[in-house]
């Protein structure tokens, strides 16, 4: 969707809007069709990232499950050891003899996990490029951003939900950094980050191509 020439004036709002609509239809349709193929191989990476970010938790199971037409990543976790939260000691589920074993289950829809990546790709495809080289470089620069956006959403959301369950049990309403960050992402912060990444990729590819073209 490059279709751009250095002699053309900047796109009119109507033209840019049409390009965004076309890119949105292409990206969202493709991601919906391939969502399981994209996300399922990444589930072990998400689980490993949760353990690295917060060793307080151990992952009991992680996989993709279907609930009717909705497909979700389902991660079950439990505290690895008793932990302190808001001045109280919280014990893992099943810690004491005679208690049934269990864990905290978190579900993340596949479509929701791809929303940040989708916005990034829509911006990258829709924004006019002056040359084919600039457009190709833009798509290449998208790859590390896509990986970062996926890792910024899934593990942080899982940890936010896990600590939210513990907070509601131990000290409802108390402050928890994981919960605050997760709510920020879900409340629009993640889309803001994704949009900023998309515009940064557009600007970076244009600057790199301009610099390379200078004598």
GIWO-V365770 format. One record per residue. RES is the residue in one small letter. PSI is psi in whole degrees, -180 to 180 (NA if undefined). Layout:
res:RES psi:PSI
res:RES psi:PSI
//
This chain:
res:x psi:34
res:x psi:-73
res:x psi:49
res:x psi:149
res:x psi:144
res:x psi:-15
res:x psi:-10
res:x psi:151
res:x psi:161
res:x psi:150
res:x psi:143
res:x psi:157
res:x psi:-39
res:x psi:-40
res:x psi:-45
res:x psi:-38
res:x psi:-41
res:x psi:-41
res:x psi:-39
res:x psi:-40
res:x psi:-45
res:x psi:-44
res:x psi:-39
res:x psi:-44
res:x psi:-42
res:x psi:-49
res:x psi:-49
res:x psi:-39
res:x psi:-43
res:x psi:-45
res:x psi:-38
res:x psi:-42
res:x psi:-31
res:x psi:11
res:x psi:-42
res:x psi:-41
res:x psi:-31
res:x psi:-46
res:x psi:-39
res:x psi:-43
res:x psi:-18
res:x psi:-9
res:x psi:-45
res:x psi:-32
res:x psi:-43
res:x psi:-45
res:x psi:-42
res:x psi:-38
res:x psi:-38
res:x psi:-45
res:x psi:-39
res:x psi:-43
res:x psi:-34
res:x psi:94
res:x psi:-5
res:x psi:-22
res:x psi:147
res:x psi:139
res:x psi:124
res:x psi:-39
res:x psi:155
res:x psi:132
res:x psi:-175
res:x psi:132
res:x psi:154
res:x psi:133
res:x psi:86
res:x psi:-132
res:x psi:-10
res:x psi:126
res:x psi:137
res:x psi:152
res:x psi:127
res:x psi:118
res:x psi:127
res:x psi:130
res:x psi:163
res:x psi:157
res:x psi:136
res:x psi:-36
res:x psi:165
res:x psi:141
res:x psi:153
res:x psi:133
res:x psi:124
res:x psi:41
res:x psi:3
res:x psi:152
res:x psi:124
res:x psi:129
res:x psi:148
res:x psi:150
res:x psi:129
res:x psi:15
res:x psi:-40
res:x psi:149
res:x psi:137
res:x psi:-16
res:x psi:140
res:x psi:145
res:x psi:155
res:x psi:-168
res:x psi:-180
res:x psi:128
res:x psi:132
res:x psi:130
res:x psi:133
res:x psi:120
res:x psi:145
res:x psi:-40
res:x psi:-40
res:x psi:-37
res:x psi:-22
res:x psi:2
res:x psi:-39
res:x psi:-44
res:x psi:-39
res:x psi:-43
res:x psi:-43
res:x psi:-47
res:x psi:-36
res:x psi:-45
res:x psi:-45
res:x psi:-37
res:x psi:-36
res:x psi:-32
res:x psi:130
res:x psi:141
res:x psi:143
res:x psi:-32
res:x psi:164
res:x psi:-36
res:x psi:-40
res:x psi:-41
res:x psi:-43
res:x psi:-43
res:x psi:-38
res:x psi:-46
res:x psi:-36
res:x psi:-42
res:x psi:-21
res:x psi:-29
res:x psi:-53
res:x psi:-32
res:x psi:-40
res:x psi:-43
res:x psi:-43
res:x psi:-39
res:x psi:-41
res:x psi:-42
res:x psi:-23
res:x psi:-23
res:x psi:-59
res:x psi:-60
res:x psi:-39
res:x psi:-37
res:x psi:-41
res:x psi:-48
res:x psi:-36
res:x psi:-42
res:x psi:-37
res:x psi:-48
res:x psi:-27
res:x psi:-41
res:x psi:-41
res:x psi:-42
res:x psi:-44
res:x psi:-29
res:x psi:-45
res:x psi:-43
res:x psi:78
res:x psi:135
res:x psi:-7
res:x psi:163
res:x psi:139
res:x psi:119
res:x psi:-40
res:x psi:-42
res:x psi:-43
res:x psi:-47
res:x psi:-40
res:x psi:-42
res:x psi:-34
res:x psi:-46
res:x psi:-47
res:x psi:-24
res:x psi:9
res:x psi:-14
res:x psi:-37
res:x psi:-40
res:x psi:-36
res:x psi:-43
res:x psi:-44
res:x psi:-43
res:x psi:-40
res:x psi:-39
res:x psi:-42
res:x psi:-47
res:x psi:-34
res:x psi:-39
res:x psi:-43
res:x psi:-48
res:x psi:-41
res:x psi:-44
res:x psi:-39
res:x psi:-42
res:x psi:-41
res:x psi:-44
res:x psi:-41
res:x psi:-45
res:x psi:-42
res:x psi:-27
res:x psi:-13
res:x psi:146
res:x psi:NA
//
